[in-house]
Amino acid sequence: MEALPVEVIGNILSRLGAARDVVIAAATCRKWREACRNHLHTLRFSSDDWPMYRDLTSSRLEILITQAIFQTTGLQCLSISMDEVVTFSPAPVIAWLLYTRETLRSLSYTVRTSPSFSILERCGRQKLEALFLAHNAVMAVEPSYQRFPSLKSISFSSVSISALDLSLLLSACPKLESLALISPEIAPDSLAAMELSSPTLKSIYVEAVSLDRFLLEADCLELLHLKDSTLELFEFAGKGTLKQLKIDDLSVMHLDIGDNVERLEVVDVSNFTMVWPKFYQMICKSSGLRKLRLWGIIFDDEDDAVDIETIAGFFPSLRELSLSFDLREGLLQEGLQGATQLGSLAVLELGWNVITDQFGQWVAGMLGRCPELKKLVVHGVVSEAKTHEECQTLADFTSFMVSLMRKYMHIDVRFEYE
């Protein structure tokens, strides 16, 4: 250890992450203290790392964090995350940001600050590459002088911000690639519409957002993930780079992703009410689709059925298929009509919410379409209290599957019940 260069020791201490561990390790000897002071680049303060943080007052925590940060000279990654009961005052937070602004590349700050202030004004703008904020405010963004030339990733959780300030912030980040919006506290005057534009954005994640209109323009977008949100209208305009479309528990009256589907590789939709013919028309040009997941789907029209013949014909490269929705006898036969095989399919997942006699027939029909299948996963929901008829249905299905899989000995079969 004595022969290690002080820079290497600094890297080792940075791997520890947790501030308390770093402080203890730095007390080992003079050389380690020097490594901590001059070559430490990562520091994390989290109540998950050390439960004793929860027993300290906010002012005491502010003093400890200040002492630790001010003993470093080249901090690149700073993370401060405490339980929600903790509230810091602005003065020490501003001091931390000003002290590290020339070297900091990644900032994660998720502690409530009262009174609130604009953290962006105090952040170093030249080197910052990743920003994660929670329970704070972003306001009065001025892209004319608040530019972040290196910022690639932004994540806001329970952050107070207006639609205009968010739009201005994106325009101030010429290299932005990833954006996450989780439960934002959007100003009341912004609820009617949000318009975002970024020529470099590759990934966007939106969760727990309620808006009338959400318009997104991103020429390089590859991942679009909408979750647990209520939108009257969502429109996406790009240049056909989209590879992954994920929708989870979304309520939307009008969903328009334009002609940005030709390069789609993954479509993952769950807990969603859809008109299947309309949704299929939206993704039917995705001939290179490799994964399709339709889980917990509710059909807007009772006569709708996911047509396996259509899926097999238009998605020849499909490797993974996951389907779970209520089965009805007439629709089951309609969904399995035709003879086109899913020749490339390697993984098949099928699930139920309420098991019926139709489910076994569906499994058998699907297996007959998948000559190259390697893995089958059956998902089911089993309630604690079951009637005799429900128990008998589950027993009959189990016996049916035992008999059926003798025909498909080469397939790895898994059952996952909840």
CORJOHU-V901563 format. One record per backbone hydrogen bond with DSSP energy under -0.5 kcal/mol. CO is the residue of the C=O (numbers start at 1). NH is the residue of the N-H. E is the energy in kcal/mol with one decimal. If there is no record, write none. Layout:
co=<CO	CO>
nh=<NH	NH>
e=<E	E>
This chain:
co=<1	5	5	6	7	8	9	10	11	12	13	13	16	17	18	19	20	21	22	23	24	25	29	30	31	32	33	34	35	36	37	41	41	43	44	44	45	46	46	50	51	52	53	57	58	59	60	61	62	63	64	65	66	68	69	76	76	77	78	79	80	81	83	86	88	89	90	91	92	93	94	95	96	97	100	100	105	105	106	107	108	109	112	117	118	119	119	125	129	129	130	131	132	133	135	136	137	142	142	145	147	148	152	152	153	154	155	156	157	159	159	160	161	162	163	164	165	166	167	168	169	170	172	172	173	177	177	178	179	180	180	181	182	184	185	187	188	190	191	192	194	194	196	202	202	203	204	205	206	207	209	211	212	213	214	214	215	216	216	217	218	219	222	222	223	224	225	226	227	229	229	230	231	232	233	234	235	237	243	243	244	245	246	247	248	249	250	251	254	254	256	257	259	261	265	265	266	267	267	268	269	270	272	272	274	274	275	276	277	278	279	280	280	283	285	286	287	290	290	291	292	293	293	294	295	297	298	301	305	306	307	308	309	310	311	315	319	319	320	321	322	323	324	324	328	329	330	331	332	334	335	341	342	346	346	347	348	349	350	351	356	357	358	359	360	361	362	363	364	366	367	369	369	370	374	375	376	377	377	378	379	380	380	381	384	387	388	389	390	391	392	393	394	395	396	397	398	399	400	401	402	403	404	408	411	412	414	416>
nh=<4	8	9	10	11	12	13	14	15	16	16	17	18	44	22	23	24	25	26	27	27	28	33	34	35	36	37	38	39	40	73	76	77	79	19	46	81	49	50	53	54	55	56	61	62	63	64	65	66	67	68	69	70	71	72	105	106	43	108	45	110	47	86	112	114	93	94	95	96	97	98	99	100	101	103	104	129	130	78	132	80	134	88	119	121	122	123	150	152	153	107	155	109	157	113	160	119	145	146	147	149	151	177	178	131	180	133	182	135	161	185	138	187	166	167	168	169	170	171	172	172	173	148	174	176	202	203	154	205	156	182	207	158	186	161	190	191	193	212	213	196	215	217	222	223	179	225	181	227	183	230	232	233	194	216	235	196	218	237	198	221	239	243	244	204	246	206	248	208	231	251	211	253	254	214	256	216	218	265	266	224	268	226	270	228	229	252	231	234	256	236	260	262	264	290	291	245	269	293	247	295	249	274	298	276	300	279	280	281	282	283	283	284	286	287	289	317	319	320	267	322	269	295	324	271	326	274	304	307	308	311	312	313	314	315	318	346	347	292	349	294	351	296	297	332	333	334	335	336	337	308	343	345	374	375	321	377	323	379	325	359	361	362	363	364	365	366	367	368	369	370	342	371	373	412	348	414	350	379	416	352	382	418	383	386	391	392	393	394	395	396	397	398	399	400	401	402	403	404	405	406	406	407	411	413	376	378	380>
e=<-1.2	-0.5	-1.7	-1.9	-1.7	-2.3	-2.6	-1.8	-1.4	-0.8	-0.6	-0.8	-2.4	-2.3	-1.9	-2.6	-2.1	-2.5	-2.5	-0.7	-0.8	-1.8	-1.8	-2.2	-2.1	-2.2	-2.2	-2.7	-2.2	-0.6	-1.3	-1.6	-2.6	-2.1	-3.2	-0.6	-3.3	-1.0	-1.2	-2.0	-1.8	-1.4	-1.4	-2.3	-2.4	-1.8	-2.3	-2.6	-2.2	-2.5	-2.2	-2.7	-2.5	-0.9	-1.8	-3.5	-2.5	-2.2	-2.5	-3.2	-2.4	-1.6	-2.0	-0.8	-2.3	-1.0	-2.9	-2.0	-2.4	-2.2	-2.6	-2.2	-1.7	-0.8	-1.5	-2.6	-3.7	-2.1	-2.6	-2.7	-3.0	-1.6	-2.8	-1.0	-0.8	-1.4	-1.1	-0.6	-2.9	-1.9	-2.4	-2.4	-2.7	-2.4	-0.6	-2.5	-0.8	-1.7	-3.2	-1.0	-0.5	-0.8	-2.8	-2.3	-2.4	-1.9	-2.5	-2.8	-1.6	-0.6	-2.3	-2.8	-1.1	-2.2	-2.1	-2.6	-2.4	-2.0	-1.7	-1.0	-0.7	-1.4	-2.8	-0.5	-1.4	-2.5	-2.2	-2.3	-2.4	-2.8	-0.5	-3.0	-2.9	-1.3	-1.7	-2.8	-1.2	-0.6	-2.3	-0.7	-0.5	-3.0	-2.5	-2.9	-2.2	-2.2	-2.2	-3.0	-2.9	-2.5	-2.2	-1.4	-1.5	-2.2	-0.5	-2.4	-2.7	-0.5	-2.8	-2.3	-1.0	-0.7	-2.4	-2.9	-2.0	-3.0	-2.7	-2.5	-1.5	-0.5	-2.8	-2.0	-1.2	-1.3	-2.2	-2.6	-2.8	-2.3	-3.2	-2.3	-2.4	-2.8	-2.6	-2.6	-2.8	-0.5	-0.6	-3.2	-2.6	-0.5	-2.5	-1.5	-0.6	-1.7	-2.4	-2.1	-2.5	-0.5	-2.9	-2.9	-2.9	-2.3	-0.6	-2.2	-0.8	-2.6	-2.7	-3.2	-2.1	-1.1	-1.2	-0.6	-1.5	-2.2	-1.9	-1.7	-0.7	-2.4	-2.2	-2.4	-2.5	-3.6	-0.5	-2.1	-2.1	-0.6	-2.3	-2.0	-0.7	-0.8	-2.0	-2.8	-1.9	-2.1	-1.7	-1.5	-2.5	-2.3	-2.3	-2.8	-3.0	-1.8	-1.2	-1.6	-2.6	-1.7	-1.7	-2.7	-1.3	-0.9	-2.2	-1.5	-1.1	-2.3	-1.9	-2.2	-2.6	-2.7	-3.0	-0.6	-1.2	-0.7	-2.1	-2.4	-2.4	-2.6	-2.4	-2.5	-1.7	-1.4	-1.3	-3.0	-0.6	-1.3	-2.7	-2.4	-2.7	-2.3	-0.6	-2.9	-1.2	-0.5	-2.2	-0.6	-0.6	-2.2	-2.3	-2.3	-2.2	-2.2	-2.7	-2.2	-2.2	-2.4	-2.5	-2.6	-2.1	-2.1	-2.7	-2.6	-0.6	-0.7	-1.7	-1.6	-0.6	-3.0	-2.9	-2.0>
